[in-house]
Amino acid sequence: MARWLKAEGDPVASGDLLVEIETDKATMEVEAVDEGILGRILVPAGTAGVAVNQPIALLLEEGEDPAALDEGAPAAAAPPAPPEAADASPPPPADPRPDTEEPEATQGQGRIFASPLARRLAAEAHLDLRTVTGSGPHGRIIRNDVEAALAKGPSSRTAPASHSPKASQAAPASQASQAAPAVPTASAALPQAPHRLVPHTTMRRVIARRLTESKQTVPHFYLSVDIEMDALLALRQRLNAHLEDGGRISVNDMIIKAVALALRKVPEANASWHDDGLVFWENVDIAVAVATPGGLVTPVVREADRKGLGAIAAEVRALAARAREGRLMPEEYQGGGFSISNLGMYGVREFSAIINPPQACLLAVGAAEPRPVVRDHGLAVATVMTCTVSVDHRVVDGAVGAQFLGAFKALIQAPETMLL
């Protein structure tokens, strides 16, 4: 739950924007369906792990008695534990001492009301919640309160649990399980040197979890090829001479088209792993990696093999813009049978990327640069680009991966064939 756009007591009309919800890839605005008064917010801003279809607020109809809010409130209004807890390491052994404290935890004097996300962030930063003033409903501590406290400095920090036996005894088992990170780190203790802690976003946690799972569970192998780019660059220049600046075709657009056509020639590479069998995709949907402030997003160009270069260029520009703004719709980034990651614009000569499951292949594109080549038993200079395909060996064998790279290279070095 990113933030509420309406406050309790505000009038609400059908179509008004109520709240921003942060998913693993984008922040989405939710519109009101009915009209009335926003009587009570059930899930405060900053709460993580809100279940689908869980009530998040109550509306009062015009003239309705506010006492009806107590009747309409769900029995369990407390937000659930973050979903990443299900993916975390097994919980630590239970404390053999009797645990008589309430689930919300009692620390020091009085009960501390805080969202699970706020508790986890505070535990990771060794922040004493007793020093934090809550701004949520009824004084509940939310993520923004923890971040504000951390920005003020280390005065409210507690010593790491491993160095402070008293702090370890004061933390109940329920709080320890909530504070467990989704992805294990090398050390739970923060450095003692001056530093700035930026709490993980939902997107960053999901990226970390999925890439860790991919590298640990998917048997990667890599194939690289050098491709001469002079013919493609010359064709691009001729095409762009007839286009306005806003509609120009990039090298990456032509690479997307070449990958899509190569997958048509070698459909065995357009596949995914499933426990019940190999999935061979009928459409050629290409996911394109886009760097955003929150992390890597892969919007999908659907049926890229059937689209012209101009259509691909326009679609990629629109998808990349919405990705950087965090406004992608789920259908724009879900799915895809093959991914492309291009770091050539940063001067990277070559690299090997991590596969994005359940896809079986990812093409890493390096920079196109002048290099010496051998032609007719003599040396010449050509613009050469190195591409490396990461392959899931459960799905695609080495020979199939090599056939795909061969088809891709032939299209890039004879780019006119992409226009046929």
C-alpha angles and dihedrals in degrees: 000000000000104000143323117246092195129049129218109281095027118130114247126205126192108274095025116135107250109174145353115235120198115217126182091273110023148009111249129197116225120211126213115250097193133036129237139088123318095241103174137002109219098182114042124215113276095035114138130205099032108175121237111265092013111142110251101178144006125233125207119214118229109288093007117144112251087225086077088073091074091051094048098044114108118249093244108043095159112106116250125250115277113278092233089069087076089058096045128103117282111287118262118263113283117263107257090218116093111269108215098156124112121255093254088058131234117235123179109322119002134350119302116217112205137146117253090248092053090049093050094048091047092049093049091051093041089239118163106230090205087074094052124090113216122227097185126098111310090002095301114166113239135181095273090056092053092047091049091051092049091051091058093063142258098305092105096041121116125213117269113273092244090060100038117058092183092056089049092054093048094056112085121224092248091058092047091056092049091051095054109117120235092233119041115240129207091249133010093208119092118229115267093222118094110283145150119241116211109192116231118260121222089254094053092049092050092047091050093048096046096045091047090051091047095052093044100043107027116077101228126197128174137220124188133194135181114226128193108230104186096101092048093048091050092050091048090052092052093048094047091051086072096045134077119247093257093055102044121139118239129210088248091057089055091047090054090052092047092049091050093050091045089055089053088055093045104030092169087077092055092078145107138210121253126170090237095050146305116308115217111195119225094202125056105232115173122203113209120203113234122186113226132174089257097047143282118331125186113205113189129237103209120220091355092172090065097050130086123239092256093053092047091049093051093046094049092050092051094045093047092050093051091045092055090048091049091239102120116133116229093249089058096060104025121095126008125154100221134024135214125201116186120191095159093108088063093055095253108155097201140336142171118239133206115251118248105226137256084029116089102209140041124182116215111202122203133195123296106231140158112273136166114261134180116245125170091349091305139094123261137164121247137166104254132187125194117215126186124194118206110211135196101227091205089067109023125039124212095259092053091047090051091049090053092050090048092052091046093049092049091054094048094048092046099035096167087074089067089065096055 
